[in-house]
């Protein structure tokens, strides 16, 4: 059982590191959005897209080791993490609880930063759309195409980029 506990602790530390890296990327993304760095934002999105599967893999490893530890302790593999921690030796419980609490905190902070970034990007897109409509007013209201996108009547068949080029 001690070997399983040590592997689980190592995996929790790795998961904590991966969530920390994801949060750092999301904070960087927010800075890039605010500073309107389109090129930096594209690079950042690539890094975030690369980090997300790493976080998911760490979470899967942790869950697998949770099941292995439960089996080694002759417990049901469906025990929650908190229930399992309560069954571990007392000297391991504070460390396990601290790691789990820190992971949960980073997860919540990452979700919060993700929502904030989404709102910032949405607001930027709204402002850009208003600018485009002020430059190219359409004769009617907004309508939707068959694919579900907003149809901009003032641009006709060509996009703004084609018109500039």
Helices and strands as residue ranges (DSSP letters): H 2-34, H 38-72, H 81-87, H 90-135, E 143-144, E 150-151, G 153-155, H 160-164
